[in-house]
Amino acid sequence: MLRKDIFLVDDDEDDITNFMDAIQSLNKDVSCRTSSNPIKALAELNSTEKLPDLILLDYNMPFINGLEFIRRLRSYDKLADIEVVMFSTPDEQIMIPWLLKNNTIVKYISKPDTFEDLKAVLDEIL
């Protein structure tokens, strides 16, 4: 699937910078909006006409975590079908069963350790 509009929600400004640099270095025709506040991100999504094709979402954030973000996102009819890929530091073997236990089915990827690994993961997703 060709994804043109991405919305990155992550409270870590360094991670946002790394993601944006990695996306830009892939030379794909992709636009990426960002938000470091998940509550403001939900409000922006709910009030915009142009919805993203994909949300890249951190799990560990202030105010609400990624799981609660997804629950709230899915509660809005117009936002319910946006694809979400969750990124965070815990290993997939820990997070995927935990997400399933909480009835949350999204793609989960541990944040890569290197910039090159991040580029490879994003190249695969985008």
Secondary structure, DSSP 8 states (H G I E B T S, - for coil): ----EEEEE-S-HHHHHHHHHHHHHTT-S-EEEEES-HHHHHHHHHH-SS--SEEEEESS-SSS-HHHHHHHHHHSTTTTT-EEEEEESS-HHHHHHHHHHTT---EEEE--SSHHHHHHHHHHH-
